[in-house]
């Protein structure tokens, strides 16, 4: 089963080297769920308006696509190199 990432390990360069910062990524999910529930009535009205034109599918599938992207981020490593400086994002 595919699970969403729980933590974000951020390595930030400093003059002495770099330091790691652990961010609790799982705290974002309740906020995101609340925002999606707030937006639900607006999306439903927009779907009802766009349904006769056939352009309602992106609005209907927006939530599942967003959850699929979030669940696929587990194990993602992003390295940013700028000369001697290197910043790293690791989704765990």
C-alpha positions, 0 to 999 in steps of 0.5 A: 500500500502506498502511504503519504510522506510523514516527514520532510528532512531539509538540509540547509547550507550555512557558512560552517557547512550545513544543518538538518531541519526535520519538518512534520509533513503529516501536520499538513494533511489535516489543513489540506483536508479542511481546505478541501472541505471548505472548497467543496460547495464552490466546486460543486456549484462550478461542476453544475455550471460546467456540466452541460459544456463537458468541462467539469471533469478536471474539477471533479478529479482535482481532489483524487489527483491531489491525493495521488500526487501527495502519496507519490511523494514518499521517497522523493529526494530533491538536490539543489546545487549552486556552486559550493552550496547544496540544499537537499529536500528528502520526503520520508 
